[in-house]
């Protein structure tokens, strides 16, 4: 079984918590950290921008990525939300088993 961490950033703690609650309740992620605030600097529509954001870090199975991305986009307020996944190459076997068990429906 392949595992991933999925990241998104959003403009308020409340919105980040809505994403966390939705994806964990739907068992699309076993866990979602909400961290922040952070400061993001980026280009948007030809302008250099800076914003305060909160990051959601979700732990899940790779096979759930498409459904997880769809759920995030349903809630997200940005026109082009960041939704990125990185593979979990290795980890504590009992923690990975926990992710697998908590994302079963």
ZIGIDA-V302830 format. One record per pair of residues at least 6 apart in sequence whose ideal C-beta (glycine too) atoms are under 7 Angstrom apart, sorted by sequence separation. I is the first residue (numbers start at 0). J is the second residue. D is the distance in Angstrom with one decimal. If there is no record, write none. Layout:
BEGIN
[[I;J;D] [I;J;D]]
END
This chain:
BEGIN
[[9;15;5.2] [22;28;4.5] [23;30;6.9] [41;48;5.7] [23;31;5.6] [59;67;6.0] [72;80;6.2] [9;18;6.7] [22;31;5.8] [40;49;5.0] [71;80;6.6] [57;67;6.8] [7;18;6.7] [38;49;6.3] [39;50;5.2] [71;82;5.4] [19;31;3.8] [38;51;6.1] [39;52;5.1] [19;33;5.4] [68;82;5.0] [36;51;4.7] [37;52;5.6] [36;52;6.7] [16;33;5.8] [35;52;6.2] [36;53;6.0] [37;54;6.1] [15;33;4.5] [35;53;3.5] [34;53;6.8] [35;54;5.7] [33;53;5.8] [34;54;5.1] [64;84;5.7] [12;33;6.8] [33;55;5.8] [12;35;6.8] [31;55;5.4] [32;56;4.4] [31;56;6.8] [31;57;4.6] [30;58;4.9] [28;57;3.8] [29;58;5.3] [28;58;6.1] [29;59;6.5] [8;39;6.3] [28;59;4.4] [27;59;6.3] [22;57;5.8] [19;55;5.8] [27;63;5.4] [18;55;5.1] [15;53;3.9] [60;98;6.8] [27;66;5.9] [28;67;6.4] [59;98;6.7] [60;99;6.5] [63;102;6.1] [10;50;6.5] [15;55;5.3] [27;67;4.4] [58;98;5.3] [12;53;5.1] [10;52;5.9] [11;53;6.7] [60;102;5.3] [9;52;6.2] [27;70;5.7] [59;102;5.6] [8;52;4.2] [9;53;6.0] [8;53;6.8] [22;67;6.1] [25;70;6.3] [8;54;5.0] [6;54;6.4] [7;55;5.1] [22;70;5.6] [6;55;6.9] [21;70;5.9] [22;71;7.0] [6;56;5.6] [4;56;5.9] [5;57;4.5] [4;57;6.7] [18;71;5.9] [21;74;5.8] [4;58;5.7] [5;59;6.3] [3;59;6.1] [18;74;5.3] [17;74;5.6] [2;60;6.0] [3;61;5.0] [1;60;6.9] [2;61;6.6] [5;64;6.9] [0;60;6.2] [1;61;3.9] [3;64;6.5] [5;67;5.9] [14;76;6.2] [7;71;5.5] [9;75;6.3] [10;76;6.7] [9;76;6.7] [7;75;6.8] [29;97;6.4] [29;98;4.3] [29;101;3.7] [7;80;5.8] [8;81;5.5] [29;102;5.4] [7;81;5.5] [28;102;6.8] [6;81;6.8] [7;82;5.2] [26;101;6.7] [27;102;6.9] [26;102;5.3] [5;82;6.6] [6;83;5.0] [26;103;7.0] [26;104;5.1] [5;84;4.8] [4;84;6.9] [3;84;4.5] [4;85;5.4] [3;85;6.4] [3;86;5.7] [4;87;6.2] [3;87;6.1] [1;86;6.9] [2;87;4.1] [2;95;5.8] [2;98;5.8] [0;99;5.8]]
END
